[in-house]
Amino acid sequence: MQEELEMTAYAVLIEIRSEHDNSPDKWKRTLTHFFDELTNELHNYGVRIIGHIKGFLDLEDAGYCYFSNTGDLQKTKAVSEIKNYAKNGKITFNVIVYGLEEESIEEIVKNKVEIIEEELQAACQIITKND
């Protein structure tokens, strides 16, 4: 008999405030790196199936970027419409997985947000449904 896996959905908003204006390419590279590492760490924690990880980066007047990843067989795809340098932004994303509880996903996100902070020299505030 096949094991029945439970689906877990997790959504979050991260406010990003950088010390410097960052180029469109740097924003895209950094968030792509974040999503790739998030995907890898989900697998390391024992997630069985990644349904989808998708996000929307809003840089207000500078533009936006969509991110999508459906598992470790592909890297994160990004469609960017970022046109200007920007210091601040907001990334809203959700994770749909099978075989891992919400608390573990939240812990992984909190650890991986360091990528954004280091690469963009930024302070990040994670806002979840419980905040």
N, C-alpha and C positions, 0 to 999 in steps of 0.2 A: 504494500500500500504506500502511495506517495504521501510525503509529509506536506501538510497544508501550511503555507507561509502567510503570515499576516502582513498586510500593507501598512506602512507608516508614512504619513505626510508631515512635513516640517516646513514652515515658512518663516522668513525672517527679513528684517530691514537692517542694513548696516549704514550708519551715517559716517562718512569719511571726511576728515578735515586735515588737510595737508599743510605743512609749513611752506611749501613751494608750489609754484605753478608747474604742473606736469603736462608733458606733451600728450597728444592723442594716442600715439603709439605706446607710450609708457603706461597709460591707463589700460589700454587693451591688453598688453603683454602681462601686466600685473594681475588683472582679474582672470585672464585665461590661466595663468599659473595657479592662482588660488583655486579655481574650479578643478583643474587637473589634479592638484594635491588633495583636495577634498574627496574626489572620486577615489584616488588611491587609498586614502585613509579609511574610507567607508569599507573598502574591500579588506583592508588589514583588520578591521574590527569584526569582520565576519558577515557583512551584508551578503545575502544570497543573490539578489537581483536588484539592479538599479533600473527603476522604471524611467526616471527622467530627473535631471538636475537642470533647471533653467533659471535665468536671471535677467534683470533689466537694470542697467547702470544709467542713471540720470545725472547729467552734469549741467543741468539747467541751460543757460545760454550757449554752452560749449558743445552740446550735443548729447548723444546717447549711444549705447551699445547693448545688443542682445547676446546672451551666452547660452549654449545648450550642450549637454552631455548626456548620453544614454548608456554609459558604462565604460569599462576599461579597454574595450576593443577599439575605441576611437578616442581621439583627443577632443578637448572642448572646442566647439566651433563658435566663432564670434562674428557678428555682423555689426560693423561699426559705422556710425554716423557722427563721430566726434570730429569737430572741425577746428576747435581752438584749445589752447592751454587752459587748464583749470586747477584750482586748489581743492575744491570741495565737491562732493557728490554723494549720491545715495544709491546703494545697490539693494534691490528687492529680489529675493530668489526663493525657490521652493525645491524641496528634495522629496522624491517619492521612491521609496525602497521597500524591499521585502526581506524580512529576517533580521531587523535591527530596530530597537526601541528608540523613541524620541529623545530620551535622556542621553543616549550615546551619540546621536547625531548632533545634539546641542553641544556636547563636550568637544566633538571633533571641530565644529564650526568655531568655537571659542579658541581652540588651539591654532587653527589654520588662519584665523584673521591676522595673526602676526605677520604673515606674508604681505598683506596689504600695508600694514603699519610700517614694516621695514622698507619695502620697495618704494613706497610713495612718501616715506617720512611723514606718516600721518597718525592721527589719533582716530580710533574707530569706536563707535558706540553701537552695540548690538541691541536691537529692539525686537522683542518677541511678543507673542500674544499675551504673555503673562505680565508684561511691563506696563 
